[in-house]
Amino acid sequence: MAAKTDHGEEVVNPNIFMRIGLFFKQIIDELRKVVTPTRKQLFWWSLASFIFVLLLMVFVTAMDFGLGKLALLIFG
C-alpha cells in the first residue's frame, strides 16, 4: 500500500520484516552512544538518588501524618 506525500509522490511503506530490522538497527546504533560512568560518577549519582528517595519518603510520611491529624480534627 503506497501513501502520497504533499507533493503527490508515492511513498512505499516497508514490510513488517524490514521495519523490525530497522528497529533493531536503530537500537544498536543508540546503544553504541551509551557511555559507562566512572566509579566516582556512579557513586555520586547513586548517593544523590538515595538522598532524593529519602527526602520523598519524609515528605510523604509528613503529608500522611498531617492529613491524618487534620481528618481526625475535622471528623472527630
Phi, psi and omega per residue, in radians:
M1 nan 2.213 -3.090
A2 -1.860 2.482 3.095
A3 -1.868 2.771 3.132
K4 -1.855 2.458 3.063
T5 -1.525 -3.119 3.119
D6 -1.132 -0.435 -3.104
H7 -1.621 0.092 3.114
G8 1.494 0.077 3.126
E9 -1.422 2.560 3.110
E10 -1.570 2.356 3.108
V11 -2.015 2.178 -3.128
V12 -1.590 2.180 3.095
N13 -1.352 2.358 3.118
P14 -1.197 2.701 3.140
N15 -1.274 3.070 -3.015
I16 -1.084 -0.666 -3.113
F17 -1.206 -0.637 3.089
M18 -1.180 -0.658 3.125
R19 -1.193 -0.679 3.098
I20 -1.141 -0.757 3.105
G21 -1.066 -0.733 3.109
L22 -1.118 -0.687 3.119
F23 -1.041 -0.850 -3.136
F24 -1.176 -0.613 3.081
K25 -1.102 -0.724 3.120
Q26 -1.177 -0.622 3.080
I27 -1.076 -0.828 -3.125
I28 -1.106 -0.728 3.116
D29 -1.071 -0.699 3.129
E30 -1.232 -0.668 -3.132
L31 -1.165 -0.457 3.087
R32 -1.207 -0.361 -3.137
K33 -1.466 -0.222 -3.072
V34 -1.211 2.336 3.122
V35 -1.959 2.225 3.113
T36 -1.327 2.258 -3.140
P37 -1.231 2.719 3.065
T38 -1.277 2.945 3.133
R39 -1.056 -0.702 -3.134
K40 -1.146 -0.796 3.125
Q41 -1.083 -0.748 -3.130
L42 -1.081 -0.732 3.124
F43 -1.082 -0.864 -3.063
W44 -1.190 -0.671 3.100
W45 -1.203 -0.625 3.075
S46 -1.153 -0.753 3.109
L47 -1.088 -0.752 3.125
A48 -1.095 -0.719 3.115
S49 -1.131 -0.733 3.139
F50 -1.097 -0.777 3.126
I51 -1.126 -0.716 3.114
F52 -1.074 -0.771 3.123
V53 -1.116 -0.732 3.096
L54 -1.055 -0.755 3.116
L55 -1.100 -0.704 3.096
L56 -1.135 -0.677 3.107
M57 -1.094 -0.749 3.117
V58 -1.107 -0.762 -3.140
F59 -1.080 -0.831 -3.121
V60 -1.150 -0.703 3.105
T61 -1.092 -0.771 3.120
A62 -1.111 -0.734 3.112
M63 -1.114 -0.759 3.137
D64 -1.083 -0.834 3.141
F65 -1.105 -0.825 -3.117
G66 -1.118 -0.802 -3.132
L67 -1.209 -0.558 3.067
G68 -1.115 -0.790 3.096
K69 -1.107 -0.711 3.126
L70 -1.089 -0.778 3.118
A71 -1.107 -0.645 3.111
L72 -1.156 -0.684 3.100
L73 -1.167 -0.705 -3.088
I74 -1.273 -0.835 -3.004
F75 -1.733 -0.026 3.046
G76 1.481 nan nan
